[in-house]
Amino acid sequence: MSRLQRSEEEWSAHEHMRLEELQKAREVLFNKYQRRRLPWEDVVQIDAMIEEANAVETDGGQSGSLNAESSS
């Protein structure tokens, strides 16, 4: 996640980030927000990405257990 120029509105696409990496990035972005170097919308956007990663992680764990039960 990065911006090439300050005027860009969209994030640049990068490889899939793990939940731990997203949480570390959120901490960095929040610290930048506190120093008024970053708009709040960017913090909200990474919060949404973290929620999505949590949902995928939770979904992946549940579907794996269902597959194990159905194959038995």
C-alpha positions in Angstrom: 0.0 0.0 0.0 1.5 3.2 -1.1 0.8 6.4 -2.9 3.0 7.6 -5.7 2.1 11.2 -5.2 0.3 13.1 -2.5 -2.5 14.1 -4.9 -3.4 10.5 -5.7 -6.7 9.3 -4.3 -6.3 5.6 -4.7 -3.8 3.1 -3.2 -1.4 1.3 -5.4 -2.0 -2.4 -5.6 0.5 -4.7 -3.9 0.7 -8.4 -3.0 -1.7 -9.8 -0.4 -0.7 -8.8 3.1 -1.1 -11.0 6.1 -3.2 -9.8 9.1 -0.1 -9.1 11.2 1.4 -7.0 8.5 -1.8 -5.0 8.1 -1.9 -4.4 11.9 1.6 -3.1 11.9 0.9 -0.9 8.9 -2.2 0.5 10.7 -0.1 1.4 13.7 2.3 3.3 11.5 -0.5 5.0 9.6 -2.3 6.0 12.8 1.0 7.5 14.2 1.3 9.5 11.0 -2.3 10.6 11.4 -1.6 11.8 14.9 1.2 13.9 13.5 -1.2 15.3 10.9 0.8 13.7 8.0 -2.0 11.5 6.9 -5.8 11.9 6.4 -8.2 9.9 8.7 -9.7 8.3 5.6 -6.5 6.3 5.1 -6.7 4.9 8.7 -10.4 4.0 8.1 -9.4 2.3 4.8 -6.7 0.1 6.4 -9.2 -0.7 9.2 -11.6 -2.0 6.5 -8.7 -4.1 5.1 -8.0 -5.6 8.5 -11.7 -6.5 9.0 -11.7 -8.1 5.6 -8.5 -10.1 6.4 -10.1 -11.1 9.7 -13.2 -12.3 7.9 -11.1 -14.3 5.4 -9.1 -15.8 8.2 -12.2 -16.8 10.2 -13.9 -18.1 7.1 -10.9 -20.1 6.1 -10.7 -21.8 9.5 -14.4 -22.7 9.4 -14.5 -24.0 5.9 -11.5 -26.1 6.6 -13.2 -27.8 9.5 -16.4 -28.4 7.5 -14.4 -30.0 4.7 -12.7 -32.3 7.2 -16.1 -33.3 8.6 -17.7 -33.9 5.2 -14.9 -36.1 4.0 -15.1 -38.4 7.1 
